[in-house]
Amino acid sequence: MVTLGDIRQARERIKAVAIHTPLLPAKFGPANLYFKCENLQLGGAFKIRGAYNNLAELPPDVRARGVTAYSSGNHAQAVALSAKLFGVPATIVMLDQSVAEKVAQTKEYGAEVIFGGNSSENIKACAEKIAAERGMTLIPPFNHPGTIAGQGTVGVEILEDLPEVEAIVVPIGGGGLISGIATAVKETRPSVRVIGVEPDGAPTMFESLRAGRLVTLPGTNTIADGLKPVRAGDLTFAAVQKYVDDVVLVSDSAILEAVTQLAKQEKLVVEPSGAASFAAVRSGQVVVSGPTVCVLSGGNITADLLRSL
């Protein structure tokens, strides 16, 4: 499993690229509520942390052969941007129904985009095939030590900026972000509660925890396109089992209400996946008492949704 030492090493690798994002007190939320604004991160989401850390760890000759990845959107952009910064080729496999803006931005960073199917398992298999055929290195979106360690730098920053924090609320897709944050936090200050949030239409980690083993959902259905893998990873599941205090579910309507309040009152543009943490607070799934941080994991909102707010 990833350790605090791995996360500290990742921070050194990515410090020249990843932004130390602001931790802002909520203007209209409950007292003691703060937002960790990864929506303001390079590439529009936390994913650059893990993606860049992975590429930085590769031997130069291996990295030069190029990288591939599979993603619904934010990891795709992060790998494409990281590859551009290193000057190496990238081929990204995306869902057939990936958000058009995320596809366009991935291409804008210089990556080749291939559509590989309508589920996370389909695009994973496609990316693995490309890696084998082209001699590229696969950069996994969540179930990889380098990815988890990079994402864990979010937790280090929270502890530095708000030492009195008592709880951290984190959206869960495949579990890379919460695994890294929970590892960093629990190995530094075990008393801090770490709570995961999933859409009720994509309860991947929730159902795995309930079963006591990794489960594969037959499908997922949620507006939060970054939170809908049908299966978590063995590394992320183990970390969540060990370190995470609770995982709660929120509805799509609660997520949309959170997106709206963040935009209109907090003046923060956050995509549905990134707003799931705040949705859990607004809907009462997470009760704020002492200093509590909601991680706003991404801001790559669609133009249509932004206009509708």
Sequence and secondary structure as in RCSB ss.txt:
>XXXX:A:sequence
MVTLGDIRQARERIKAVAIHTPLLPAKFGPANLYFKCENLQLGGAFKIRGAYNNLAELPPDVRARGVTAYSSGNH
AQAVALSAKLFGVPATIVMLDQSVAEKVAQTKEYGAEVIFGGNSSENIKACAEKIAAERGMTLIPPFNHPGTIAG
QGTVGVEILEDLPEVEAIVVPIGGGGLISGIATAVKETRPSVRVIGVEPDGAPTMFESLRAGRLVTLPGTNTIAD
GLKPVRAGDLTFAAVQKYVDDVVLVSDSAILEAVTQLAKQEKLVVEPSGAASFAAVRSGQVVVSGPTVCVLSGGN
ITADLLRSL
>XXXX:A:secstr
   HHHHHHHHHHHTTTS    EEE SSS TTEEEEEGGGSGGGBTHHHHHHHHHHHS HHHHHT EEEEESSHH
HHHHHHHHHHHT  EEEEE TT  HHHHHHHHHTT EEEE  SSHHHHHHHHHHHHHHHT EE  SSSSHHHHHH
HHHHHHHHHHH TT  EEEEE SSSHHHHHHHHHHHTT TTSEEEEEEETT  HHHHHHHHTS    S    S G
GG  S   HHHHHHHHHH  EEEEE HHHHHHHHHHHHHTS     HHHHHHHHHHHTTSS   S EEEEE B  
  HHHHHH 
